Every structure is written in C-alpha cells, then in structure tokens.
Amino acid sequence: MEIKDKLFKEAKRAKNNAYAVYSNYFVGAAILSENKKIYSSCNVENVSYPCGTCAEAGAIAAMIAGGERKIVEILIISSGKDLVYPCGACLQRIAEFSDTSTLIHLANDKQICKTYKLEDLMPHKFNASEL
C-alpha cells in the first residue's frame, strides 16, 4: 500500500471519529513524519466555538507527542461537498514543522483530489527569523 493510501485511510478513520455535533462538518487529518510514522486526528468542536480543535492541529500535537518534529506530507479529508483547505492558523501550524516541499493532500471520502506544496498555499509565512 502506498503512503498516500495509508494517509487517506488514517485520515478517513479519524474523520469518522470527529466530534462535530454543532456543525456536522467532519474533518480528519493524517501526517507522515520524517521517520515514516503516521499521526492522525479529527476536529473536536466545543459549544464555545473558539475552544474547538482543528484536525490538523490535533494531528500535529500527536506527532509532537510522539517525539517527531517534521511533517513530510499531510492529508486532510472532510465530509463537505467541497474540499476543505487548512485554515490560516493551521497553515501556520503546518509551516512550523515543514519546509517548502511539504505536500498537502486534499481529499473527499472517495479519493485524493488535489495535492499542493506548502508554498503554494502559504507563500509568505511568518517565521522565526522575523522575531
């Protein structure tokens, strides 16, 4: 099984476990780390909307908790009729642990539909050299 297929399977599994009782919008994300491990998560809503967690943020936290620090690829899948793109905050989170060649795959429930490099979606990211 190819890496993209594994990422798709794990992101879809995570999406199906999402806690999306307010929006009914289920999202899953799966990360391939530099050491070829896969970390996944889903969106977790809260009645106080700012307290919710995006799937990408959860997957990144799982990767960090697993001792990893680099995203090679990330796949994001949603239950919506259109593809879901990472929000600005999640793009910045992805950028923190990526480089310009990091791949971002977007999928629906059937297949991977689009693949971008991080620099395509976020060409002018904020970075540590600006501090």
Protein Blocks (a to p, Z undefined) as FASTA:
>chain_A
ZZklmmmmmmmmmmmmpccfknopacddddddfkopacdddddddfblmlpccfklmmmm
mmmmnopabdfbdcdddfbfbdcdddfklmmmmmmmccfklccddddfkbcfbdcdfklm
mmbccdfklZZ
